[in-house]
Amino acid sequence: MINAIYKLYPQVVTISGDEAFDAEGKQVNYDLALVQAEVDATAYIAKRAAEYPPMTDYLDGIVKGDTAQVQAYIDACQAVKNKYPKGAQ
């Protein structure tokens, strides 16, 4: 949620608890529903990152010239993308 506040409210430089402040220390009011919508809209990114196979699998396949290994990596990545599509919660 903190990253969403910083993204949506660039004047915010500090967050303490549920309060956000600008460079002068003045409190910045933010729309919690808007912040939550941003969090929800980008949740797929973290979910995908946690489940993608290691890139070393792909690189190992490239180095060895193993097209089956490379394709398996691509297929695994595509399965993760399908599991967590953009815009889905």
Biopython code that builds the backbone (N, CA, C, O; Angstrom):
import numpy as np
from Bio.PDB.StructureBuilder import StructureBuilder

atoms = [
    (1, "MET", "N", (0.818, -1.186, 0.000)),
    (1, "MET", "CA", (0.000, 0.000, 0.000)),
    (1, "MET", "C", (0.872, 1.264, 0.000)),
    (1, "MET", "O", (0.527, 2.269, -0.622)),
    (2, "ILE", "N", (1.984, 1.195, 0.694)),
    (2, "ILE", "CA", (2.875, 2.352, 0.781)),
    (2, "ILE", "C", (3.354, 2.776, -0.602)),
    (2, "ILE", "O", (3.363, 3.964, -0.922)),
    (3, "ASN", "N", (3.754, 1.802, -1.424)),
    (3, "ASN", "CA", (4.225, 2.137, -2.765)),
    (3, "ASN", "C", (3.132, 2.779, -3.596)),
    (3, "ASN", "O", (3.408, 3.666, -4.404)),
    (4, "ALA", "N", (1.892, 2.345, -3.410)),
    (4, "ALA", "CA", (0.774, 2.932, -4.149)),
    (4, "ALA", "C", (0.564, 4.385, -3.738)),
    (4, "ALA", "O", (0.262, 5.230, -4.582)),
    (5, "ILE", "N", (0.719, 4.681, -2.461)),
    (5, "ILE", "CA", (0.574, 6.079, -1.998)),
    (5, "ILE", "C", (1.652, 6.937, -2.642)),
    (5, "ILE", "O", (1.364, 8.010, -3.173)),
    (6, "TYR", "N", (2.894, 6.464, -2.596)),
    (6, "TYR", "CA", (3.984, 7.234, -3.221)),
    (6, "TYR", "C", (3.740, 7.430, -4.717)),
    (6, "TYR", "O", (4.007, 8.507, -5.251)),
    (7, "LYS", "N", (3.241, 6.411, -5.385)),
    (7, "LYS", "CA", (3.004, 6.505, -6.832)),
    (7, "LYS", "C", (1.890, 7.500, -7.151)),
    (7, "LYS", "O", (2.025, 8.325, -8.055)),
    (8, "LEU", "N", (0.797, 7.418, -6.408)),
    (8, "LEU", "CA", (-0.365, 8.263, -6.691)),
    (8, "LEU", "C", (-0.228, 9.690, -6.173)),
    (8, "LEU", "O", (-0.856, 10.612, -6.694)),
    (9, "TYR", "N", (0.594, 9.862, -5.147)),
    (9, "TYR", "CA", (0.755, 11.173, -4.528)),
    (9, "TYR", "C", (2.247, 11.509, -4.468)),
    (9, "TYR", "O", (2.875, 11.339, -3.423)),
    (10, "PRO", "N", (2.817, 11.981, -5.571)),
    (10, "PRO", "CA", (4.261, 12.220, -5.634)),
    (10, "PRO", "C", (4.774, 13.263, -4.639)),
    (10, "PRO", "O", (5.976, 13.323, -4.380)),
    (11, "GLN", "N", (3.899, 14.068, -4.090)),
    (11, "GLN", "CA", (4.331, 15.056, -3.102)),
    (11, "GLN", "C", (4.631, 14.408, -1.749)),
    (11, "GLN", "O", (5.261, 15.027, -0.890)),
    (12, "VAL", "N", (4.186, 13.176, -1.559)),
    (12, "VAL", "CA", (4.428, 12.472, -0.295)),
    (12, "VAL", "C", (5.886, 12.020, -0.242)),
    (12, "VAL", "O", (6.391, 11.384, -1.167)),
    (13, "VAL", "N", (6.550, 12.364, 0.864)),
    (13, "VAL", "CA", (7.944, 11.949, 1.057)),
    (13, "VAL", "C", (8.112, 11.053, 2.280)),
    (13, "VAL", "O", (9.117, 10.353, 2.409)),
    (14, "THR", "N", (7.125, 11.076, 3.178)),
    (14, "THR", "CA", (7.196, 10.269, 4.392)),
    (14, "THR", "C", (5.821, 9.705, 4.707)),
    (14, "THR", "O", (4.802, 10.380, 4.561)),
    (15, "ILE", "N", (5.818, 8.447, 5.145)),
    (15, "ILE", "CA", (4.578, 7.826, 5.602)),
    (15, "ILE", "C", (4.842, 7.263, 6.987)),
    (15, "ILE", "O", (5.820, 6.549, 7.210)),
    (16, "SER", "N", (3.956, 7.596, 7.908)),
    (16, "SER", "CA", (4.056, 7.103, 9.278)),
    (16, "SER", "C", (2.690, 6.548, 9.659)),
    (16, "SER", "O", (1.721, 7.293, 9.805)),
    (17, "GLY", "N", (2.628, 5.245, 9.815)),
    (17, "GLY", "CA", (1.332, 4.626, 10.094)),
    (17, "GLY", "C", (0.404, 4.822, 8.924)),
    (17, "GLY", "O", (0.723, 4.439, 7.799)),
    (18, "ASP", "N", (-0.757, 5.422, 9.185)),
    (18, "ASP", "CA", (-1.738, 5.692, 8.130)),
    (18, "ASP", "C", (-1.658, 7.127, 7.621)),
    (18, "ASP", "O", (-2.492, 7.545, 6.817)),
    (19, "GLU", "N", (-0.669, 7.881, 8.077)),
    (19, "GLU", "CA", (-0.569, 9.281, 7.684)),
    (19, "GLU", "C", (0.585, 9.497, 6.721)),
    (19, "GLU", "O", (1.642, 8.879, 6.848)),
    (20, "ALA", "N", (0.367, 10.384, 5.754)),
    (20, "ALA", "CA", (1.376, 10.717, 4.754)),
    (20, "ALA", "C", (1.724, 12.198, 4.881)),
    (20, "ALA", "O", (0.877, 13.027, 5.210)),
    (21, "PHE", "N", (2.999, 12.509, 4.611)),
    (21, "PHE", "CA", (3.471, 13.886, 4.787)),
    (21, "PHE", "C", (4.300, 14.322, 3.590)),
    (21, "PHE", "O", (4.968, 13.512, 2.948)),
    (22, "ASP", "N", (4.246, 15.629, 3.300)),
    (22, "ASP", "CA", (5.059, 16.173, 2.215)),
    (22, "ASP", "C", (6.424, 16.600, 2.763)),
    (22, "ASP", "O", (6.731, 16.376, 3.933)),
    (23, "ALA", "N", (7.236, 17.215, 1.902)),
    (23, "ALA", "CA", (8.600, 17.594, 2.278)),
    (23, "ALA", "C", (8.638, 18.631, 3.398)),
    (23, "ALA", "O", (9.640, 18.746, 4.105)),
    (24, "GLU", "N", (7.561, 19.378, 3.560)),
    (24, "GLU", "CA", (7.500, 20.394, 4.611)),
    (24, "GLU", "C", (6.903, 19.844, 5.905)),
    (24, "GLU", "O", (6.733, 20.577, 6.880)),
    (25, "GLY", "N", (6.587, 18.553, 5.907)),
    (25, "GLY", "CA", (6.011, 17.944, 7.097)),
    (25, "GLY", "C", (4.510, 18.106, 7.228)),
    (25, "GLY", "O", (3.926, 17.723, 8.242)),
    (26, "LYS", "N", (3.885, 18.672, 6.205)),
    (26, "LYS", "CA", (2.433, 18.850, 6.235)),
    (26, "LYS", "C", (1.762, 17.541, 5.839)),
    (26, "LYS", "O", (2.226, 16.827, 4.949)),
    (27, "GLN", "N", (0.664, 17.244, 6.519)),
    (27, "GLN", "CA", (-0.058, 16.009, 6.232)),
    (27, "GLN", "C", (-0.704, 16.087, 4.854)),
    (27, "GLN", "O", (-1.283, 17.107, 4.481)),
    (28, "VAL", "N", (-0.596, 15.003, 4.114)),
    (28, "VAL", "CA", (-1.218, 14.894, 2.798)),
    (28, "VAL", "C", (-2.373, 13.910, 2.926)),
    (28, "VAL", "O", (-2.180, 12.747, 3.280)),
    (29, "ASN", "N", (-3.566, 14.391, 2.636)),
    (29, "ASN", "CA", (-4.732, 13.513, 2.655)),
    (29, "ASN", "C", (-4.764, 12.720, 1.364)),
    (29, "ASN", "O", (-4.534, 13.260, 0.282)),
    (30, "TYR", "N", (-5.048, 11.443, 1.487)),
    (30, "TYR", "CA", (-5.124, 10.597, 0.296)),
    (30, "TYR", "C", (-6.412, 9.792, 0.323)),
    (30, "TYR", "O", (-6.998, 9.545, 1.377)),
    (31, "ASP", "N", (-6.829, 9.395, -0.859)),
    (31, "ASP", "CA", (-8.054, 8.633, -1.033)),
    (31, "ASP", "C", (-7.724, 7.150, -0.869)),
    (31, "ASP", "O", (-7.094, 6.548, -1.739)),
    (32, "LEU", "N", (-8.148, 6.573, 0.240)),
    (32, "LEU", "CA", (-7.840, 5.184, 0.537)),
    (32, "LEU", "C", (-8.411, 4.236, -0.514)),
    (32, "LEU", "O", (-7.775, 3.239, -0.855)),
    (33, "ALA", "N", (-9.592, 4.533, -1.029)),
    (33, "ALA", "CA", (-10.199, 3.681, -2.058)),
    (33, "ALA", "C", (-9.360, 3.705, -3.337)),
    (33, "ALA", "O", (-9.194, 2.676, -3.991)),
    (34, "LEU", "N", (-8.834, 4.872, -3.689)),
    (34, "LEU", "CA", (-7.987, 4.997, -4.868)),
    (34, "LEU", "C", (-6.674, 4.243, -4.668)),
    (34, "LEU", "O", (-6.189, 3.579, -5.584)),
    (35, "VAL", "N", (-6.109, 4.345, -3.486)),
    (35, "VAL", "CA", (-4.869, 3.635, -3.172)),
    (35, "VAL", "C", (-5.104, 2.126, -3.231)),
    (35, "VAL", "O", (-4.290, 1.392, -3.793)),
    (36, "GLN", "N", (-6.205, 1.666, -2.659)),
    (36, "GLN", "CA", (-6.511, 0.237, -2.681)),
    (36, "GLN", "C", (-6.740, -0.247, -4.106)),
    (36, "GLN", "O", (-6.347, -1.363, -4.445)),
    (37, "ALA", "N", (-7.359, 0.561, -4.935)),
    (37, "ALA", "CA", (-7.571, 0.192, -6.337)),
    (37, "ALA", "C", (-6.234, 0.037, -7.056)),
    (37, "ALA", "O", (-6.083, -0.855, -7.891)),
    (38, "GLU", "N", (-5.272, 0.886, -6.743)),
    (38, "GLU", "CA", (-3.934, 0.778, -7.340)),
    (38, "GLU", "C", (-3.246, -0.502, -6.867)),
    (38, "GLU", "O", (-2.617, -1.199, -7.664)),
    (39, "VAL", "N", (-3.363, -0.810, -5.588)),
    (39, "VAL", "CA", (-2.778, -2.039, -5.041)),
    (39, "VAL", "C", (-3.390, -3.247, -5.744)),
    (39, "VAL", "O", (-2.672, -4.150, -6.174)),
    (40, "ASP", "N", (-4.700, -3.262, -5.856)),
    (40, "ASP", "CA", (-5.385, -4.387, -6.492)),
    (40, "ASP", "C", (-5.006, -4.528, -7.962)),
    (40, "ASP", "O", (-4.847, -5.640, -8.465)),
    (41, "ALA", "N", (-4.863, -3.396, -8.646)),
    (41, "ALA", "CA", (-4.556, -3.411, -10.081)),
    (41, "ALA", "C", (-3.160, -3.933, -10.373)),
    (41, "ALA", "O", (-2.901, -4.418, -11.475)),
    (42, "THR", "N", (-2.265, -3.841, -9.416)),
    (42, "THR", "CA", (-0.887, -4.272, -9.650)),
    (42, "THR", "C", (-0.503, -5.510, -8.838)),
    (42, "THR", "O", (0.664, -5.901, -8.831)),
    (43, "ALA", "N", (-1.453, -6.124, -8.165)),
    (43, "ALA", "CA", (-1.160, -7.300, -7.334)),
    (43, "ALA", "C", (-0.617, -8.462, -8.151)),
    (43, "ALA", "O", (0.159, -9.270, -7.640)),
    (44, "TYR", "N", (-1.016, -8.553, -9.411)),
    (44, "TYR", "CA", (-0.556, -9.656, -10.254)),
    (44, "TYR", "C", (0.965, -9.667, -10.404)),
    (44, "TYR", "O", (1.553, -10.730, -10.604)),
    (45, "ILE", "N", (1.596, -8.532, -10.313)),
    (45, "ILE", "CA", (3.048, -8.442, -10.512)),
    (45, "ILE", "C", (3.787, -9.259, -9.455)),
    (45, "ILE", "O", (4.655, -10.065, -9.790)),
    (46, "ALA", "N", (3.451, -9.060, -8.200)),
    (46, "ALA", "CA", (4.118, -9.799, -7.120)),
    (46, "ALA", "C", (3.778, -11.277, -7.167)),
    (46, "ALA", "O", (4.628, -12.129, -6.907)),
    (47, "LYS", "N", (2.534, -11.574, -7.500)),
    (47, "LYS", "CA", (2.129, -12.981, -7.587)),
    (47, "LYS", "C", (2.903, -13.707, -8.683)),
    (47, "LYS", "O", (3.361, -14.834, -8.491)),
    (48, "ARG", "N", (3.043, -13.053, -9.829)),
    (48, "ARG", "CA", (3.809, -13.657, -10.918)),
    (48, "ARG", "C", (5.273, -13.844, -10.521)),
    (48, "ARG", "O", (5.851, -14.907, -10.741)),
    (49, "ALA", "N", (5.854, -12.821, -9.946)),
    (49, "ALA", "CA", (7.276, -12.872, -9.587)),
    (49, "ALA", "C", (7.559, -14.030, -8.636)),
    (49, "ALA", "O", (8.611, -14.664, -8.717)),
    (50, "ALA", "N", (6.624, -14.302, -7.742)),
    (50, "ALA", "CA", (6.820, -15.372, -6.767)),
    (50, "ALA", "C", (6.766, -16.761, -7.405)),
    (50, "ALA", "O", (7.317, -17.716, -6.856)),
    (51, "GLU", "N", (6.111, -16.878, -8.550)),
    (51, "GLU", "CA", (5.921, -18.199, -9.151)),
    (51, "GLU", "C", (6.690, -18.450, -10.445)),
    (51, "GLU", "O", (6.757, -19.585, -10.917)),
    (52, "TYR", "N", (7.267, -17.400, -11.019)),
    (52, "TYR", "CA", (8.055, -17.632, -12.234)),
    (52, "TYR", "C", (9.209, -18.592, -11.934)),
    (52, "TYR", "O", (9.788, -18.552, -10.848)),
    (53, "PRO", "N", (9.539, -19.455, -12.902)),
    (53, "PRO", "CA", (10.713, -20.320, -12.704)),
    (53, "PRO", "C", (11.982, -19.476, -12.750)),
    (53, "PRO", "O", (11.972, -18.374, -13.298)),
    (54, "PRO", "N", (13.073, -19.982, -12.180)),
    (54, "PRO", "CA", (14.315, -19.200, -12.194)),
    (54, "PRO", "C", (14.834, -19.001, -13.622)),
    (54, "PRO", "O", (14.779, -19.913, -14.446)),
    (55, "MET", "N", (15.331, -17.815, -13.894)),
    (55, "MET", "CA", (15.849, -17.497, -15.229)),
    (55, "MET", "C", (17.044, -18.378, -15.603)),
    (55, "MET", "O", (17.345, -18.567, -16.782)),
    (56, "THR", "N", (17.713, -18.908, -14.591)),
    (56, "THR", "CA", (18.859, -19.774, -14.873)),
    (56, "THR", "C", (18.431, -21.022, -15.648)),
    (56, "THR", "O", (19.221, -21.584, -16.406)),
    (57, "ASP", "N", (17.186, -21.453, -15.460)),
    (57, "ASP", "CA", (16.688, -22.595, -16.238)),
    (57, "ASP", "C", (16.692, -22.264, -17.730)),
    (57, "ASP", "O", (17.087, -23.083, -18.560)),
    (58, "TYR", "N", (16.251, -21.065, -18.050)),
    (58, "TYR", "CA", (16.220, -20.621, -19.440)),
    (58, "TYR", "C", (17.637, -20.480, -19.994)),
    (58, "TYR", "O", (17.942, -20.973, -21.080)),
    (59, "LEU", "N", (18.490, -19.809, -19.243)),
    (59, "LEU", "CA", (19.862, -19.581, -19.706)),
    (59, "LEU", "C", (20.619, -20.891, -19.876)),
    (59, "LEU", "O", (21.394, -21.048, -20.818)),
    (60, "ASP", "N", (20.394, -21.826, -18.967)),
    (60, "ASP", "CA", (21.032, -23.130, -19.080)),
    (60, "ASP", "C", (20.605, -23.821, -20.374)),
    (60, "ASP", "O", (21.428, -24.422, -21.065)),
    (61, "GLY", "N", (19.332, -23.731, -20.693)),
    (61, "GLY", "CA", (18.836, -24.318, -21.937)),
    (61, "GLY", "C", (19.448, -23.665, -23.166)),
    (61, "GLY", "O", (19.770, -24.346, -24.140)),
    (62, "ILE", "N", (19.607, -22.357, -23.123)),
    (62, "ILE", "CA", (20.215, -21.622, -24.241)),
    (62, "ILE", "C", (21.670, -22.062, -24.417)),
    (62, "ILE", "O", (22.101, -22.366, -25.529)),
    (63, "VAL", "N", (22.415, -22.092, -23.327)),
    (63, "VAL", "CA", (23.840, -22.451, -23.390)),
    (63, "VAL", "C", (24.013, -23.866, -23.929)),
    (63, "VAL", "O", (24.916, -24.128, -24.723)),
    (64, "LYS", "N", (23.147, -24.773, -23.496)),
    (64, "LYS", "CA", (23.254, -26.165, -23.931)),
    (64, "LYS", "C", (22.631, -26.399, -25.312)),
    (64, "LYS", "O", (22.800, -27.467, -25.901)),
    (65, "GLY", "N", (21.918, -25.407, -25.816)),
    (65, "GLY", "CA", (21.226, -25.587, -27.086)),
    (65, "GLY", "C", (20.055, -26.543, -26.958)),
    (65, "GLY", "O", (19.659, -27.186, -27.930)),
    (66, "ASP", "N", (19.498, -26.636, -25.749)),
    (66, "ASP", "CA", (18.401, -27.562, -25.461)),
    (66, "ASP", "C", (17.072, -26.845, -25.690)),
    (66, "ASP", "O", (16.553, -26.172, -24.799)),
    (67, "THR", "N", (16.532, -26.999, -26.899)),
    (67, "THR", "CA", (15.297, -26.292, -27.246)),
    (67, "THR", "C", (14.110, -26.777, -26.417)),
    (67, "THR", "O", (13.186, -26.006, -26.158)),
    (68, "ALA", "N", (14.121, -28.036, -26.000)),
    (68, "ALA", "CA", (13.032, -28.550, -25.162)),
    (68, "ALA", "C", (13.048, -27.857, -23.800)),
    (68, "ALA", "O", (11.992, -27.512, -23.269)),
    (69, "GLN", "N", (14.227, -27.653, -23.236)),
    (69, "GLN", "CA", (14.345, -26.975, -21.944)),
    (69, "GLN", "C", (13.908, -25.524, -22.062)),
    (69, "GLN", "O", (13.215, -25.004, -21.186)),
    (70, "VAL", "N", (14.311, -24.873, -23.140)),
    (70, "VAL", "CA", (13.912, -23.478, -23.372)),
    (70, "VAL", "C", (12.394, -23.392, -23.510)),
    (70, "VAL", "O", (11.768, -22.503, -22.932)),
    (71, "GLN", "N", (11.809, -24.299, -24.262)),
    (71, "GLN", "CA", (10.354, -24.289, -24.450)),
    (71, "GLN", "C", (9.627, -24.586, -23.144)),
    (71, "GLN", "O", (8.572, -24.009, -22.879)),
    (72, "ALA", "N", (10.176, -25.474, -22.331)),
    (72, "ALA", "CA", (9.570, -25.779, -21.032)),
    (72, "ALA", "C", (9.559, -24.532, -20.151)),
    (72, "ALA", "O", (8.590, -24.272, -19.437)),
    (73, "TYR", "N", (10.640, -23.769, -20.209)),
    (73, "TYR", "CA", (10.705, -22.524, -19.432)),
    (73, "TYR", "C", (9.641, -21.536, -19.928)),
    (73, "TYR", "O", (8.913, -20.943, -19.132)),
    (74, "ILE", "N", (9.564, -21.374, -21.225)),
    (74, "ILE", "CA", (8.569, -20.454, -21.808)),
    (74, "ILE", "C", (7.160, -20.895, -21.429)),
    (74, "ILE", "O", (6.323, -20.068, -21.065)),
    (75, "ASP", "N", (6.899, -22.192, -21.513)),
    (75, "ASP", "CA", (5.575, -22.713, -21.159)),
    (75, "ASP", "C", (5.256, -22.467, -19.685)),
    (75, "ASP", "O", (4.130, -22.106, -19.343)),
    (76, "ALA", "N", (6.244, -22.661, -18.819)),
    (76, "ALA", "CA", (6.036, -22.427, -17.384)),
    (76, "ALA", "C", (5.727, -20.953, -17.116)),
    (76, "ALA", "O", (4.855, -20.634, -16.308)),
    (77, "CYS", "N", (6.436, -20.069, -17.790)),
    (77, "CYS", "CA", (6.174, -18.627, -17.629)),
    (77, "CYS", "C", (4.776, -18.274, -18.130)),
    (77, "CYS", "O", (4.066, -17.492, -17.497)),
    (78, "GLN", "N", (4.388, -18.840, -19.249)),
    (78, "GLN", "CA", (3.065, -18.553, -19.801)),
    (78, "GLN", "C", (1.962, -19.063, -18.877)),
    (78, "GLN", "O", (0.915, -18.430, -18.749)),
    (79, "ALA", "N", (2.196, -20.205, -18.236)),
    (79, "ALA", "CA", (1.216, -20.738, -17.289)),
    (79, "ALA", "C", (1.022, -19.782, -16.109)),
    (79, "ALA", "O", (-0.098, -19.590, -15.635)),
    (80, "VAL", "N", (2.110, -19.190, -15.645)),
    (80, "VAL", "CA", (2.019, -18.218, -14.550)),
    (80, "VAL", "C", (1.264, -16.980, -15.018)),
    (80, "VAL", "O", (0.420, -16.458, -14.289)),
    (81, "LYS", "N", (1.556, -16.505, -16.220)),
    (81, "LYS", "CA", (0.851, -15.339, -16.760)),
    (81, "LYS", "C", (-0.645, -15.616, -16.875)),
    (81, "LYS", "O", (-1.469, -14.751, -16.577)),
    (82, "ASN", "N", (-0.986, -16.821, -17.307)),
    (82, "ASN", "CA", (-2.399, -17.188, -17.428)),
    (82, "ASN", "C", (-3.070, -17.293, -16.060)),
    (82, "ASN", "O", (-4.245, -16.954, -15.914)),
    (83, "LYS", "N", (-2.329, -17.759, -15.065)),
    (83, "LYS", "CA", (-2.864, -17.907, -13.709)),
    (83, "LYS", "C", (-3.128, -16.547, -13.077)),
    (83, "LYS", "O", (-4.108, -16.376, -12.353)),
    (84, "TYR", "N", (-2.252, -15.578, -13.352)),
    (84, "TYR", "CA", (-2.382, -14.229, -12.792)),
    (84, "TYR", "C", (-2.406, -13.196, -13.912)),
    (84, "TYR", "O", (-1.410, -12.510, -14.140)),
    (85, "PRO", "N", (-3.533, -13.078, -14.613)),
    (85, "PRO", "CA", (-3.605, -12.105, -15.719)),
    (85, "PRO", "C", (-3.599, -10.665, -15.220)),
    (85, "PRO", "O", (-3.987, -10.388, -14.085)),
    (86, "LYS", "N", (-3.162, -9.771, -16.066)),
    (86, "LYS", "CA", (-3.187, -8.350, -15.736)),
    (86, "LYS", "C", (-4.627, -7.929, -15.479)),
    (86, "LYS", "O", (-5.549, -8.331, -16.188)),
    (87, "GLY", "N", (-4.793, -7.109, -14.449)),
    (87, "GLY", "CA", (-6.119, -6.565, -14.158)),
    (87, "GLY", "C", (-6.991, -7.464, -13.315)),
    (87, "GLY", "O", (-8.049, -7.028, -12.860)),
    (88, "ALA", "N", (-6.586, -8.720, -13.084)),
    (88, "ALA", "CA", (-7.373, -9.606, -12.248)),
    (88, "ALA", "C", (-6.922, -9.474, -10.797)),
    (88, "ALA", "O", (-5.757, -9.178, -10.532)),
    (89, "GLN", "N", (-7.821, -9.689, -9.879)),
    (89, "GLN", "CA", (-7.463, -9.581, -8.469)),
    (89, "GLN", "C", (-7.229, -10.893, -7.871)),
    (89, "GLN", "O", (-6.917, -10.984, -6.684)),
]
sb = StructureBuilder()
sb.init_structure("model")
sb.init_model(0)
sb.init_chain("A")
sb.init_seg("    ")
for serial, (resi, resn, name, xyz) in enumerate(atoms, 1):
    if name == "N":
        sb.init_residue(resn, " ", resi, " ")
    sb.init_atom(name, np.array(xyz, "f"), 0.0, 1.0, " ", f" {name:<3s}", serial, name[0])
structure = sb.get_structure()
